[in-house]
Amino acid sequence: MSSDDRIGKLALVEWLDSCGDAESSWAPVEDRPKMPVLVHSMGILTQLNDDAVVVVPHRIVDCNEAGAQEWGEIIIPIQCVLSVIELVKGEELMDE
């Protein structure tokens, strides 16, 4: 499947992100995280190339005259990406 065939599909992107301390206080060096963190991002795949993977988790499909709209785009450098997996429709998870 070419990357163009994947655009518009719902995808799970597994990637490594940098990790830092959210606190702004002094702490012993040995208490600081030393490894990147594994992140799962899910959304509609809008870009997949040698530079980046882009997913959008929120899309309004029909917004009257405005047409489709998106929000929450994340651009992940390709060097950080471990995998891109298509999410396929399965059974309904909500009770009716």
Protein Blocks (a to p, Z undefined) as FASTA:
>chain_A
ZZklmgopacddddddddddfbfcdcdfklpcfbdcddddddddfbdcfkbccddfbdcf
bgcjnopadehiacddfklpmbdcdddddddfbdZZ
